[in-house]
C-alpha cells in the first residue's frame, strides 16, 4: 500500500488507550483519523478527534479498529463490513456464536479484510513456540492463564469481563494457542467451573488425537500474572512462558499484516473466520457449565 490506511477506533477504554491508539498513531502506514464513543465525554482527553456519529466515522475511514465489549462489537462490525470497511476485531469477536457467524457472513459478502487481536500470536516468542510445536510430534498440551485482573486494577470494573470471566477474556487467547500448537480443536471433552474463583478447567480434543488442558482464572491473586503453555510427546517438551513483547509492539505487527492482507486481497490466518472457530469452542464450553 502506498497511501496510509485511514483507521478509526471504536472505544476509549483502557485497551484502546494503552494499545490501539498508541500503536496506530505511531504506525508510518496508518492515519489514525479519530475515535467514536457512545458517550462524548469518554473521548474528551484523547489526543485524537471524536466523530459525532458512526456514519461520519465510516465516511472518513478505510478500516475500523474495535476496542469495545463483544456484545457491542458484533452488530457494529457487521455494519462496518456492510459499509465496505475492513475490520480489526477484538476477541471474542461476539457474545454468541450466532453473532459471530453474522460477522463472518458480512465480511465475506462485502469482500473486506478482517483480523482478530489474539495479541500474543503476533509476538516473536509465541510464533517460535507455535513453529516448534507444529514441527514436532506432540500428543498433549497445557495452557494456563491465571491472574487477579478482576480483583482490582484498570480492568476490574469492566462489566463484560466480570460477567464472562476468564473464559471470555483470556480464554480465546489460550484456546487459540493450543489449537495452533496441537492442531484444530474438534471436541470439548470436559468443562468445569469453580464459580467463586472464576476457575475454569477445560479438557480439549484435537483433530489428530492429541488432548490438551486449559486452566483459566481472573480472580486468583497472582502477581505477576501466570501464563504458561507447553506441548509434550514423542519429541519431548516445548514450553512458552515468555511475554517480553509488549501489546503495542504486538499490535504494530498486527497492523503490518493487516495492511498486507488488504493490499493483496488475501485473508489473514487470524481473521474473523478464525474468531468464529474459537467462538464455537467457547460456546460449547458455556453450554456445558450453564
Secondary structure, DSSP 8 states (H G I E B T S, - for coil): --S-EEEEEE--SHHIIIIIHHHHHH-TTEEEEEEE-SSGGGGTTSSS-B-SSHHHHHHT-SEEEE-S-HHHHHHHHHHHHHTT-EEEE-SSS-SSHHHHHHHHHHHHHHT--EEE--GGGGSHHHHHHHHHHHHS---EEEEEEE--TTTSSTTTT-HHHHHHHHHHHTHHHHHHHHHHHH--EEEEEEEEEEGGGTEEEEEEEETTS-EEEEEEESSS--SS-EEEEEEEETTEEEEE----S-HHHHHHHHHHHHHHHHHHT---TTSHHHHHHHHHHHHHHHHHH-
